[in-house]
């Protein structure tokens, strides 16, 4: 019988991942600290505000990934491909860490501890902006995914953080571009992804039981497929509405404007 127990080395790496995420969040400015957003009369300006918010989220995720040895040791070109095609899906998963399931708003990472009125107001304005730009139906689908992720994580951030690391390493995750390049060292990417998948599975067993962990992993696969569809449709909508000349280089790449 194989052993599914986490070793001391496993626990040390889990703590390292948590610390890496915290450091990335604390060292990267939040959108709420740098942006003063209002619902502009100019629709394009409002769209640009939503992109700017996503840009801050993307930078935080990139800074997190840069601290993970299994990602940093991959071929440089492979890292660029995985970030370009997968990072926007991770933005949805990251939101689950600070999603208020009652009010259906997403706070910045640092906000959960302080929960100030200003930060709450910023989160509410973000929600209103995204509804105005992308419609209630899209946002309803997004909130449904975030409710599912929050339920799966059960207030345990390491589950979401491990899921972020698993998903960044999934080739073809975006389901958004038939021209996605091949990886130079797909075997190494697969081994890294398998390592984090195994670690998540055994962590879920430690928290509950083998059978419960299997069910939860199956539900995780289901929610990843839902996120794929959501982001694919989101990108198509954005490309039809936004003037590429106003978009910064990082977001152009992540939304496949280029």
KOLZA-276836 format. One record per residue (C-alpha): residue number from 1; residue in three letters; x, y, z. Coordinates in Angstrom, 2 decimals, always signed. Layout:
BEGIN
{site NUM,"ALA",{X,Y,Z}} ...
This chain:
BEGIN
{site 1,"UNK",{+0.00,+0.00,+0.00}} {site 2,"UNK",{+1.45,+3.38,-0.95}} {site 3,"UNK",{+1.77,+5.95,+1.79}} {site 4,"UNK",{-0.19,+9.15,+1.30}} {site 5,"UNK",{+1.09,+10.86,+4.44}} {site 6,"UNK",{+2.87,+14.17,+4.07}} {site 7,"UNK",{+6.53,+14.06,+5.08}} {site 8,"UNK",{+8.42,+16.77,+6.95}} {site 9,"UNK",{+9.87,+17.82,+3.59}} {site 10,"UNK",{+6.34,+18.14,+2.19}} {site 11,"UNK",{+5.19,+20.29,+5.11}} {site 12,"UNK",{+8.28,+22.49,+4.79}} {site 13,"UNK",{+7.51,+23.08,+1.11}} {site 14,"UNK",{+3.87,+23.89,+1.88}} {site 15,"UNK",{+5.00,+26.51,+4.41}} {site 16,"UNK",{+7.47,+27.83,+1.83}} {site 17,"UNK",{+4.66,+28.21,-0.75}} {site 18,"UNK",{+2.50,+30.07,+1.76}} {site 19,"UNK",{+5.35,+32.41,+2.67}} {site 20,"UNK",{+6.20,+32.97,-1.00}} {site 21,"UNK",{+2.62,+33.98,-1.73}} {site 22,"UNK",{+2.50,+36.31,+1.27}} {site 23,"UNK",{+5.81,+37.93,+0.29}} {site 24,"UNK",{+4.66,+38.43,-3.31}} {site 25,"UNK",{+1.44,+40.03,-2.10}} {site 26,"UNK",{+3.12,+42.32,+0.40}} {site 27,"UNK",{+5.92,+43.42,-1.95}} {site 28,"UNK",{+3.60,+44.26,-4.85}} {site 29,"UNK",{+1.41,+47.37,-4.72}} {site 30,"UNK",{-2.31,+46.65,-4.69}} {site 31,"UNK",{-4.74,+48.17,-7.18}} {site 32,"UNK",{-6.67,+49.80,-4.34}} {site 33,"UNK",{-3.57,+51.60,-3.08}} {site 34,"UNK",{-2.71,+53.10,-6.47}} {site 35,"UNK",{-6.02,+53.54,-8.26}} {site 36,"UNK",{-8.91,+55.89,-7.56}} {site 37,"UNK",{-11.66,+54.51,-9.76}} {site 38,"UNK",{-15.03,+55.98,-10.46}} {site 39,"UNK",{-17.65,+54.98,-13.01}} {site 40,"UNK",{-16.55,+57.14,-15.92}} {site 41,"UNK",{-18.95,+58.50,-18.49}} {site 42,"UNK",{-16.48,+57.33,-21.15}} {site 43,"UNK",{-17.03,+53.56,-21.55}} {site 44,"UNK",{-13.50,+52.97,-22.92}} {site 45,"UNK",{-11.98,+54.55,-19.80}} {site 46,"UNK",{-14.03,+52.18,-17.66}} {site 47,"UNK",{-12.80,+49.21,-19.70}} {site 48,"UNK",{-9.22,+50.43,-19.20}} {site 49,"UNK",{-9.79,+50.56,-15.44}} {site 50,"UNK",{-10.88,+46.90,-15.44}} {site 51,"UNK",{-7.74,+45.98,-17.38}} {site 52,"UNK",{-5.56,+47.95,-14.97}} {site 53,"UNK",{-7.02,+46.01,-12.02}} {site 54,"UNK",{-6.24,+42.74,-13.80}} {site 55,"UNK",{-2.74,+44.01,-14.52}} {site 56,"UNK",{-1.99,+44.42,-10.80}} {site 57,"UNK",{-3.30,+40.92,-10.15}} {site 58,"UNK",{-1.11,+39.51,-12.93}} {site 59,"UNK",{+2.02,+41.18,-11.54}} {site 60,"UNK",{+1.37,+39.71,-8.09}} {site 61,"UNK",{+0.94,+36.23,-9.57}} {site 62,"UNK",{+4.14,+36.56,-11.61}} {site 63,"UNK",{+6.06,+37.66,-8.50}} {site 64,"UNK",{+4.69,+34.62,-6.66}} {site 65,"UNK",{+5.73,+32.23,-9.44}} {site 66,"UNK",{+9.22,+33.71,-9.54}} {site 67,"UNK",{+9.78,+32.54,-5.96}} {site 68,"UNK",{+8.89,+28.90,-6.74}} {site 69,"UNK",{+12.03,+26.90,-7.69}} {site 70,"UNK",{+10.09,+24.29,-9.69}} {site 71,"UNK",{+8.80,+27.06,-11.95}} {site 72,"UNK",{+11.97,+29.17,-12.11}} {site 73,"UNK",{+14.08,+26.14,-13.10}} {site 74,"UNK",{+11.99,+25.50,-16.23}} {site 75,"UNK",{+13.22,+26.50,-19.68}} {site 76,"UNK",{+12.92,+30.29,-20.01}} {site 77,"UNK",{+10.85,+30.12,-23.19}} {site 78,"UNK",{+8.53,+27.55,-21.61}} {site 79,"UNK",{+7.94,+29.87,-18.64}} {site 80,"UNK",{+7.00,+32.69,-21.01}} {site 81,"UNK",{+4.54,+30.46,-22.91}} {site 82,"UNK",{+2.90,+29.20,-19.71}} {site 83,"UNK",{+2.51,+32.71,-18.32}} {site 84,"UNK",{+1.17,+34.14,-21.58}} {site 85,"UNK",{-1.51,+31.47,-22.03}} {site 86,"UNK",{-2.36,+30.46,-18.45}} {site 87,"UNK",{-1.97,+33.48,-16.19}} {site 88,"UNK",{-5.39,+35.04,-16.78}} {site 89,"UNK",{-7.09,+31.83,-15.66}} {site 90,"UNK",{-5.04,+31.97,-12.47}} {site 91,"UNK",{-6.44,+35.44,-11.81}} {site 92,"UNK",{-9.86,+33.86,-11.31}} {site 93,"UNK",{-8.45,+31.26,-8.91}} {site 94,"UNK",{-6.55,+33.94,-6.98}} {site 95,"UNK",{-9.80,+35.85,-6.42}} {site 96,"UNK",{-11.11,+32.89,-4.42}} {site 97,"UNK",{-8.59,+33.72,-1.67}} {site 98,"UNK",{-10.37,+36.98,-0.86}} {site 99,"UNK",{-13.90,+36.38,-2.18}} {site 100,"UNK",{-16.67,+37.55,+0.13}} {site 101,"UNK",{-19.31,+34.88,-0.49}} {site 102,"UNK",{-22.06,+36.97,+1.12}} {site 103,"UNK",{-21.53,+40.24,-0.75}} {site 104,"UNK",{-19.92,+38.64,-3.82}} {site 105,"UNK",{-17.00,+41.06,-3.95}} {site 106,"UNK",{-13.25,+40.40,-4.15}} {site 107,"UNK",{-10.80,+42.21,-1.88}} {site 108,"UNK",{-7.08,+42.70,-2.35}} {site 109,"UNK",{-4.92,+40.12,-0.55}} {site 110,"UNK",{-3.98,+42.54,+2.23}} {site 111,"UNK",{-7.56,+43.59,+2.82}} {site 112,"UNK",{-8.81,+40.53,+4.65}} {site 113,"UNK",{-6.84,+41.53,+7.73}} {site 114,"UNK",{-7.85,+45.18,+7.84}} {site 115,"UNK",{-11.19,+45.13,+6.00}} {site 116,"UNK",{-11.34,+48.94,+6.03}} {site 117,"UNK",{-14.29,+50.88,+4.71}} {site 118,"UNK",{-12.13,+52.34,+1.92}} {site 119,"UNK",{-11.09,+48.87,+0.78}} {site 120,"UNK",{-14.66,+47.65,+0.90}} {site 121,"UNK",{-15.75,+50.64,-1.16}} {site 122,"UNK",{-13.02,+49.91,-3.72}} {site 123,"UNK",{-14.17,+46.28,-4.01}} {site 124,"UNK",{-17.77,+47.40,-4.50}} {site 125,"UNK",{-16.75,+49.86,-7.23}} {site 126,"UNK",{-14.78,+47.12,-8.98}} {site 127,"UNK",{-17.85,+44.90,-8.94}} {site 128,"UNK",{-20.00,+47.67,-10.42}} {site 129,"UNK",{-17.41,+48.37,-13.13}} {site 130,"UNK",{-17.18,+44.75,-14.21}} {site 131,"UNK",{-20.98,+44.45,-14.37}} {site 132,"UNK",{-21.18,+47.64,-16.45}} {site 133,"UNK",{-18.47,+46.52,-18.89}} {site 134,"UNK",{-19.07,+42.79,-19.19}} {site 135,"UNK",{-22.68,+42.32,-18.18}} {site 136,"UNK",{-24.47,+40.67,-15.29}} {site 137,"UNK",{-24.56,+37.22,-16.90}} {site 138,"UNK",{-20.77,+37.00,-17.17}} {site 139,"UNK",{-20.31,+38.21,-13.59}} {site 140,"UNK",{-22.92,+35.76,-12.34}} {site 141,"UNK",{-20.93,+32.95,-13.96}} {site 142,"UNK",{-17.74,+34.29,-12.37}} {site 143,"UNK",{-19.33,+34.45,-8.91}} {site 144,"UNK",{-20.62,+30.87,-9.31}} {site 145,"UNK",{-17.06,+29.69,-10.01}} {site 146,"UNK",{-15.72,+31.64,-7.02}} {site 147,"UNK",{-18.38,+30.16,-4.73}} {site 148,"UNK",{-17.32,+26.69,-5.88}} {site 149,"UNK",{-13.61,+27.42,-5.33}} {site 150,"UNK",{-14.30,+28.92,-1.90}} {site 151,"UNK",{-16.28,+25.83,-0.95}} {site 152,"UNK",{-13.54,+23.51,-2.19}} {site 153,"UNK",{-10.83,+25.42,-0.31}} {site 154,"UNK",{-12.92,+25.68,+2.87}} {site 155,"UNK",{-10.98,+28.79,+4.01}} {site 156,"UNK",{-7.62,+27.02,+3.52}} {site 157,"UNK",{-5.40,+29.23,+1.31}} {site 158,"UNK",{-2.80,+26.52,+0.62}} {site 159,"UNK",{-5.37,+24.62,-1.48}} {site 160,"UNK",{-5.84,+27.64,-3.74}} {site 161,"UNK",{-2.10,+28.36,-3.84}} {site 162,"UNK",{-1.34,+24.79,-4.88}} {site 163,"UNK",{-4.08,+24.97,-7.50}} {site 164,"UNK",{-2.43,+28.11,-8.91}} {site 165,"UNK",{+0.86,+26.21,-9.25}} {site 166,"UNK",{-0.84,+23.21,-10.86}} {site 167,"UNK",{-2.73,+25.32,-13.38}} {site 168,"UNK",{+0.23,+27.48,-14.49}} {site 169,"UNK",{+1.94,+24.23,-15.54}} {site 170,"UNK",{-0.98,+22.81,-17.57}} {site 171,"UNK",{-0.08,+23.09,-21.28}} {site 172,"UNK",{-3.13,+24.00,-23.34}} {site 173,"UNK",{-5.06,+25.20,-20.30}} {site 174,"UNK",{-6.27,+28.39,-21.95}} {site 175,"UNK",{-8.26,+26.60,-24.70}} {site 176,"UNK",{-8.13,+30.02,-26.33}} {site 177,"UNK",{-5.57,+29.93,-29.12}} {site 178,"UNK",{-4.92,+27.18,-31.67}} {site 179,"UNK",{-1.50,+28.73,-32.35}} {site 180,"UNK",{-0.09,+28.15,-28.85}} {site 181,"UNK",{+3.59,+27.16,-29.31}} {site 182,"UNK",{+5.07,+23.83,-28.28}} {site 183,"UNK",{+7.20,+23.69,-25.15}} {site 184,"UNK",{+10.95,+23.10,-25.39}} {site 185,"UNK",{+10.98,+20.73,-22.39}} {site 186,"UNK",{+7.43,+19.47,-21.90}} {site 187,"UNK",{+8.64,+16.55,-19.77}} {site 188,"UNK",{+10.10,+18.85,-17.13}} {site 189,"UNK",{+6.90,+20.91,-17.05}} {site 190,"UNK",{+4.84,+17.74,-16.68}} {site 191,"UNK",{+7.00,+16.50,-13.79}} {site 192,"UNK",{+6.65,+19.82,-11.95}} {site 193,"UNK",{+2.88,+19.83,-12.50}} {site 194,"UNK",{+2.65,+16.21,-11.29}} {site 195,"UNK",{+4.60,+17.11,-8.15}} {site 196,"UNK",{+2.13,+19.83,-7.16}} {site 197,"UNK",{-0.90,+17.68,-8.09}} {site 198,"UNK",{+0.41,+14.85,-5.88}} {site 199,"UNK",{+1.14,+17.29,-3.07}} {site 200,"UNK",{-2.40,+18.74,-3.25}} {site 201,"UNK",{-3.98,+15.27,-3.32}} {site 202,"UNK",{-2.05,+14.08,-0.28}} {site 203,"UNK",{-2.75,+17.36,+1.52}} {site 204,"UNK",{-6.48,+16.86,+0.93}} {site 205,"UNK",{-6.20,+13.31,+2.31}} {site 206,"UNK",{-4.51,+14.67,+5.46}} {site 207,"UNK",{-7.38,+17.13,+5.89}} {site 208,"UNK",{-10.15,+14.56,+5.40}} {site 209,"UNK",{-9.94,+11.07,+3.88}} {site 210,"UNK",{-8.84,+9.32,+0.70}} {site 211,"UNK",{-12.39,+9.09,-0.70}} {site 212,"UNK",{-13.18,+12.72,+0.13}} {site 213,"UNK",{-9.91,+13.82,-1.51}} {site 214,"UNK",{-10.75,+11.91,-4.71}} {site 215,"UNK",{-14.17,+13.59,-4.89}} {site 216,"UNK",{-12.64,+17.00,-4.29}} {site 217,"UNK",{-10.00,+16.47,-6.99}} {site 218,"UNK",{-12.76,+15.54,-9.45}} {site 219,"UNK",{-14.63,+18.73,-8.56}} {site 220,"UNK",{-11.42,+20.71,-9.08}} {site 221,"UNK",{-11.15,+19.33,-12.63}} {site 222,"UNK",{-14.76,+20.36,-13.26}} {site 223,"UNK",{-14.18,+23.91,-12.05}} {site 224,"UNK",{-11.01,+24.24,-14.16}} {site 225,"UNK",{-13.08,+23.40,-17.25}} {site 226,"UNK",{-15.63,+26.06,-16.25}} {site 227,"UNK",{-12.84,+28.63,-15.81}} {site 228,"UNK",{-11.49,+27.72,-19.27}} {site 229,"UNK",{-14.85,+28.46,-20.87}} {site 230,"UNK",{-15.35,+31.62,-18.84}} {site 231,"UNK",{-11.98,+33.14,-19.74}} {site 232,"UNK",{-12.20,+32.10,-23.40}} {site 233,"UNK",{-15.53,+33.91,-23.76}} {site 234,"UNK",{-14.20,+36.84,-21.70}} {site 235,"UNK",{-11.20,+37.29,-24.00}} {site 236,"UNK",{-13.36,+37.16,-27.12}} {site 237,"UNK",{-15.63,+39.82,-25.64}} {site 238,"UNK",{-12.72,+42.07,-24.66}} {site 239,"UNK",{-11.04,+41.80,-28.06}} {site 240,"UNK",{-14.26,+42.95,-29.71}} {site 241,"UNK",{-14.72,+45.99,-27.43}} {site 242,"UNK",{-11.33,+47.36,-26.43}} {site 243,"UNK",{-9.00,+49.56,-28.46}} {site 244,"UNK",{-5.65,+47.73,-28.50}} {site 245,"UNK",{-3.76,+51.04,-28.65}} {site 246,"UNK",{-4.71,+51.79,-25.04}} {site 247,"UNK",{-3.67,+48.41,-23.59}} {site 248,"UNK",{-0.32,+47.97,-21.80}} {site 249,"UNK",{+2.10,+45.30,-23.16}} {site 250,"UNK",{+1.52,+42.76,-20.38}} {site 251,"UNK",{-2.26,+42.74,-20.78}} {site 252,"UNK",{-1.95,+42.69,-24.59}} {site 253,"UNK",{+0.01,+39.48,-24.25}} {site 254,"UNK",{-2.25,+37.86,-21.64}} {site 255,"UNK",{-5.46,+38.58,-23.57}} {site 256,"UNK",{-3.75,+37.50,-26.81}} {site 257,"UNK",{-4.12,+40.86,-28.53}} {site 258,"UNK",{-0.67,+40.07,-29.89}} 
